Amino acid sequence: MPTPRKPEFSATRWSLILDARGGDDAVALQALEELCQRYWYPLYAYVRRQGRDPEESADLTQSFFEKLIEKEWLRAVSPEKGRFRTFLLTALGHFLSNDWNRSRRIKRGGGRTPLALDALEAEERYRLEPAETVTPETLYERRWAMTVLEGAFLALEAECGASGKRALFEALRPHLSGDPDAAMFADLAPPLGMNEGSLKVAAHRMRRRYGELVRAEIGRTVDDRPEAIDAELGHLQEVLRG
């Protein structure tokens, strides 16, 4: 499972961004920064896979997000117009094809105050990427999919912690994404003070809730019609299988 980090922006953030694009509202600006945090690594990995070095990739990703806010590109976004991840990748492609990446790049530590994006962490994660040859677009899609799963995982972790089920969550977390081995219940039940039957029911409910949270995570950046979410969920599953 992904290493827990701070939870992603709340479900209301998408509408806040749409309502306050380009504005100075403090809540909207915070939402924009959290949005950038969310997509920082998938886009960084895309730039790196194009053959750019770590420093240049970090500068370009940083500069892209600054430009996204400064030029109010989000005014062109709405859930009805398509997937937000596709919009971001298209916008990044246009950005990279311009001279901004050479003549107007925002250097870390100079000029405008940069967003709090961790380039060192991004490069450490990139070094763990498979050595197989995949296109930048494929790598971006994979990292997007993992970001969705991570957001749902963190939300589930927070829910379990708030409801006093931290120990149960920690025991079941390695088994949320696959069918658990029947023998696993016999090993885990006694330390949790549960019988096997109760643990199986709890595991089923937790996995179901995890699936609901994955669906909710997807629904934050697409049209919230059920068929739109179903299509995006199907795409996520294809990406993970690939």
Secondary structure as UniProt FT lines:
FT   TURN            11..12
FT   HELIX           13..19
FT   TURN            21..22
FT   HELIX           26..49
FT   TURN            50..51
FT   HELIX           54..70
FT   TURN            71..72
FT   HELIX           73..76
FT   HELIX           79..81
FT   HELIX           84..97
FT   HELIX           100..103
FT   TURN            108..109
FT   HELIX           119..127
FT   HELIX           136..162
FT   TURN            163..164
FT   HELIX           166..172
FT   HELIX           173..175
FT   HELIX           182..192
FT   HELIX           196..219
FT   HELIX           226..241
//
